[in-house]
Amino acid sequence: MREMYEYENNSRLLHLVVDLAYTELCYGV
């Protein structure tokens, strides 16, 4: 169960990073 929680956290962090990178791309151009 703990592994699942950590995986959920990593997934959320990954989405956050992807969102930031996407925003950088959009506003960078």
Secondary structure, DSSP 8 states (H G I E B T S, - for coil): -HHHHHHHHHHHHHHHHHHHHHHHHHHH-
